[in-house]
Amino acid sequence: SAPGRFERAKQLAKSAIANTPSTDLVGVITFSDEAEIVAKPGTDRVLAASAVDDAVAGFGGTRYRAALSAASQTLAGRRGTIVVVTDLQESGWDAGDRASVPEGARIEIADVGALPANLAVVSLQPLSDRLVATIRNTGAQSRDVRAHLTIDGRPAGDATASIGANQTAEVTFAGATRGNTASVTVDDPAGIQADNQRFAVLGGASVPSVAVVTGSGDAGRDAFYVQQALGAGSYRAVGVSGAKLASMTDDQLAAHAAIFLLSTRGLERHGRELLASFVRSGGGMLVAAGPDVDGEVVADVLGSASALRIQAAAAPKAAERGLAPADVRHPVFHAFAANAATLGLVRFRNVARIAGTGCQTIARFTTGDTALIDCAAGDGRALVIASDLDNRWNDFPLHATFVPFLHETVQYLASARAHASEYVVADAPRGAPRRPGIATIADGTRPGAAPRRVAINVDPRESDPARLTMDEFQAAVTRLKPTAGSEERIEARQQEDSQHMWQYAVALILIALAVEGFLAARTA
């Protein structure tokens, strides 16, 4: 964490324990993206304080819901107080996220304070002739930055950049990179430490491919802009027609990192089932609801869980629409976290209407209509954008934001599949440690395959300094009323146990920010 923040959080936690009445029970929970009870509720203050002292900063993401859910379960129906020691990081709540606690639970906030000015390496992209690192400056002053490249653990050069206040900049290390792994580090002793370095896997792995489904299967003709954008990064676009899908197998389709569905023409039953199987088994698909996509076919592919609805666009209107992220914390907007307004420069002349009961809206048009949704389907997911990607209904492909948007989209869609080469700590695959670095894991893409390297990095959202107000935090919590039977059980338990019960949760937010929360439950 930033110097002193972790210690400050521990002080707040131990102060809360010390101020608890001696008759109260105290427990301690640590959490990041998961929660763990490290001291069960009891009267031993020394034990509770020791659990706080033993807490160490981790690298997982901040997820308030995990902590509050664990606290609610530990309350076991008692009325109580949940004290959250936190920096009120906004990304701790996902868009639309809510937590439920018993009606008798009261929540208090112990504020660690805002993040300090910080530099973070939020992306590291290996290309054929260079390495590109994206660095974010969250401070109120511009910063001159020196980034250090390491290849296979050996220094391989430095690069510099001047980054404006609250801006993001790319630092390029020119020349073909020879080796297996790379990392880029920035010097930022006063900021968060764990986001100063980012890792990537280089040689020895094939270029990930993206299956681009078009009418003819000719990506160069039907999806020129998509093909060029993917090729500008470390991805290869492979054109596939509906007719070709009819003769493919599950294994052949599974070799691709993700699928872009740009046309449903010629997509017969076997092809639909193949796409559905790909997504249900953990694959990711981007659907561009342009003029070549039939909404009923896409709904058939994704199944009833998403209840996806795509309504064909009406005649183009004179008024053009801009694009506005509904939640800049979503992974597809990582590259735009410091300047999401640049997406608003894209003009959409015609759009489809999209919706789904199992889908999250992550972007809207300036008219208020839904622009981009994220739909769960089995173990996989589908992103649906309400327009095309070929410069017919919009000018998105002509803007500089198009390329990083597609790259972030592929990375997000491919993250659940066995052949992804980069993971955030919370999504680290089985066999990989939950900390940043390079790990060697079993290759699950085919039987008998040799182990492969993957990069484990901190979630870039954890470097976002945006804070919640205390009221905004409280607004995401729902109080559940107990049933009549549970009320009787609670009353009987309270009569048997006259002690108050406090429970504190210490949360180690990613990047070692600090103890992210302490929970207290007090029976009246």
Buried (B, 14 or more C-beta within 10 A) or exposed (E): BBEEBBEBBBBBBBEBBEEBEEEBBBBBBBBBBBBBBBBBBEBEBEBBBBBBEEBEBBBBBBBBBBBBBBBBEBBBBBBBBBBBBBBBBBBBBBBEEEBEBBEBBBBBBBEBBEBBBBBBBBBBBBBEEEBBBBBBBBBEEEBEBEBBBBBBEEEBEEBEBEBBEBBBBBBBBEEEBEBBBBBBBBEBEEBBBBBBBBBBBBBEBEEBBBBBBBBBBBBEEBBBBBBBBBBBBBBBBBBBBBBBBBEBEEEBBBBBBBBBBBBBBBBEEEBBBBBBBBBBBBBBBBBBBBBBBBBEBBBBBBBEBBBBBBEEBEEEEEEBBBBBBBBBBBBBBBBBBBBBEBBBEBBBBBBBBBBBEBBBBBBBBBEEBBBBBBBBBBEBBBBBBBBBBBEBBBBBBEBEBBBBBBBBBBBBBBBBBBBBBBBBBBBBBEEBEBBBBBBEBEBBEEEEEEEBBBBBBBBBBBBBBBBBEBEEBEEBBEEEEBEEEEBEEBEEEBEEEEBBBBBBBBBBBBBBBBBBBBBBBBBE
